[in-house]
Amino acid sequence: MGHIKQFNDCIDPEIRAIVLDGLEQKIAPLLAARAVADRPARGWLRAVRDAIGLSQGEVAGKIGVRRQSYAQFEAAEDQGSISIGSLRRAASAMDCELVYFVVPRGPGDRSYADLAQVHNPAAMHLRATDHSMALKGKGPPDGSA
């Protein structure tokens, strides 16, 4: 928790609000993309390579590595340990572009603003106080903060 407080202390609240607003403007299309972009069973690299009819050796040649090294790219992706740089290189060799994003976990209507509230130490204290008061029968009647 100390790390979050230190991080929050070093970012001007106005700048944080601008960054949060920018992310919020992108959330709907990102969540829509997540809903339809399930990772293929053997990974994106293998799926795209097979779909466009390239061999591992052909992709490896375009990247400038041996076939065995490229095979390791596909294996690393399948295991979840490939680097973004390696994914980008392999995608480029197949005339593709790597696109990635980070979205809030959970229900589709969860937003970056929700995450900001969850990870805000002051808001967490307020929620704990509201919960405590609700248990004592002194909280808001509708259960909201």
C-alpha positions as CSV (number, residue, x, y, z in Angstrom):
1,M,0.0,0.0,0.0
2,G,2.9,2.4,0.7
3,H,3.9,2.2,-3.0
4,I,0.5,3.4,-4.1
5,K,0.6,6.3,-1.7
6,Q,4.1,7.3,-2.9
7,F,2.9,7.0,-6.6
8,N,-0.2,9.0,-5.9
9,D,1.8,11.7,-4.2
10,C,4.1,12.2,-7.1
11,I,1.4,12.7,-9.7
12,D,-0.4,16.0,-9.9
13,P,-4.2,15.4,-9.4
14,E,-5.0,17.4,-12.5
15,I,-2.6,15.4,-14.7
16,R,-4.0,12.1,-13.1
17,A,-7.5,13.3,-14.0
18,I,-6.5,14.1,-17.6
19,V,-4.8,10.6,-18.0
20,L,-7.9,8.9,-16.4
21,D,-10.2,10.8,-18.8
22,G,-8.2,9.8,-21.8
23,L,-8.4,6.1,-20.7
24,E,-12.1,6.4,-20.0
25,Q,-12.7,7.6,-23.6
26,K,-11.1,4.4,-24.9
27,I,-12.7,1.9,-22.6
28,A,-15.8,1.0,-24.6
29,P,-14.0,-0.1,-27.8
30,L,-11.3,-1.9,-25.8
31,L,-13.9,-3.9,-23.9
32,A,-15.6,-4.7,-27.1
33,A,-12.4,-5.9,-28.7
34,R,-11.6,-8.0,-25.6
35,A,-15.0,-9.7,-25.9
36,V,-14.3,-11.0,-29.4
37,A,-10.5,-11.4,-29.3
38,D,-10.0,-14.7,-27.5
39,R,-6.5,-16.0,-28.0
40,P,-6.3,-18.9,-30.4
41,A,-5.6,-22.3,-28.8
42,R,-2.0,-22.4,-30.0
43,G,-1.4,-18.6,-30.0
44,W,-1.7,-15.7,-32.4
45,L,1.6,-16.2,-34.1
46,R,0.9,-19.8,-35.0
47,A,-2.7,-19.1,-36.0
48,V,-1.8,-16.1,-38.3
49,R,1.2,-18.0,-39.7
50,D,-0.9,-21.0,-40.6
51,A,-3.7,-18.8,-42.0
52,I,-1.5,-16.9,-44.4
53,G,0.4,-20.0,-45.4
54,L,3.9,-19.3,-44.1
55,S,6.3,-21.8,-42.7
56,Q,8.3,-21.2,-39.5
57,G,11.4,-21.0,-41.7
58,E,9.9,-18.3,-43.9
59,V,8.9,-16.1,-40.9
60,A,12.3,-16.8,-39.3
61,G,14.1,-15.6,-42.5
62,K,12.1,-12.3,-42.5
63,I,13.1,-11.7,-38.9
64,G,16.7,-12.8,-39.4
65,V,16.8,-15.7,-37.0
66,R,17.0,-19.5,-37.4
67,R,13.8,-21.5,-37.7
68,Q,14.4,-23.0,-34.2
69,S,14.6,-19.5,-32.7
70,Y,11.3,-18.6,-34.3
71,A,9.8,-21.9,-33.1
72,Q,10.8,-20.7,-29.6
73,F,8.8,-17.5,-30.2
74,E,5.7,-19.5,-30.8
75,A,6.4,-21.8,-27.8
76,A,7.0,-18.8,-25.6
77,E,3.7,-17.2,-26.7
78,D,1.9,-20.4,-26.0
79,Q,3.4,-20.5,-22.5
80,G,2.7,-16.8,-21.9
81,S,6.3,-15.8,-21.6
82,I,7.1,-14.1,-24.9
83,S,8.2,-10.5,-24.8
84,I,6.3,-7.7,-26.5
85,G,9.4,-7.0,-28.6
86,S,9.4,-10.6,-29.9
87,L,5.7,-10.5,-30.6
88,R,6.1,-7.2,-32.5
89,R,9.0,-8.6,-34.6
90,A,7.1,-11.8,-35.5
91,A,3.9,-9.8,-36.3
92,S,5.9,-7.4,-38.5
93,A,7.5,-10.4,-40.4
94,M,4.0,-11.5,-41.3
95,D,2.9,-8.0,-42.4
96,C,0.9,-7.6,-39.2
97,E,0.9,-5.2,-36.3
98,L,1.0,-6.0,-32.6
99,V,-1.9,-4.4,-30.8
100,Y,-2.2,-4.7,-27.0
101,F,-4.0,-3.1,-24.2
102,V,-4.8,-3.4,-20.5
103,V,-8.4,-3.3,-19.4
104,P,-10.0,-3.7,-16.0
105,R,-10.8,-7.2,-14.9
106,G,-14.3,-8.2,-14.1
107,P,-17.7,-7.3,-15.4
108,G,-17.9,-5.5,-18.8
109,D,-19.1,-2.3,-17.2
110,R,-16.1,-1.8,-14.9
111,S,-14.0,1.2,-15.9
112,Y,-10.6,2.7,-15.2
113,A,-12.3,5.2,-12.9
114,D,-13.7,2.3,-10.9
115,L,-10.1,1.0,-10.5
116,A,-8.9,4.4,-9.5
117,Q,-11.5,4.4,-6.7
118,V,-10.6,0.9,-5.6
119,H,-6.9,1.8,-5.4
120,N,-7.2,5.2,-3.8
121,P,-6.2,4.9,-0.1
122,A,-8.5,7.7,0.9
123,A,-11.5,6.1,-0.9
124,M,-10.6,2.8,0.7
125,H,-10.7,4.4,4.2
126,L,-14.0,6.0,3.4
127,R,-15.5,2.7,2.2
128,A,-14.3,1.0,5.3
129,T,-15.9,3.7,7.4
130,D,-19.1,3.6,5.5
131,H,-19.2,-0.2,5.8
132,S,-18.6,0.0,9.6
133,M,-21.3,2.6,10.0
134,A,-23.7,0.5,7.9
135,L,-23.1,-2.5,10.2
136,K,-24.0,-0.2,13.1
137,G,-27.1,0.9,11.4
138,K,-25.8,4.4,10.8
139,G,-24.8,4.2,7.2
140,P,-26.6,5.5,4.2
141,P,-30.1,3.8,3.9
142,D,-29.5,2.7,0.3
143,G,-26.1,1.2,1.1
144,S,-24.2,3.7,-1.1
145,A,-21.3,5.9,0.0
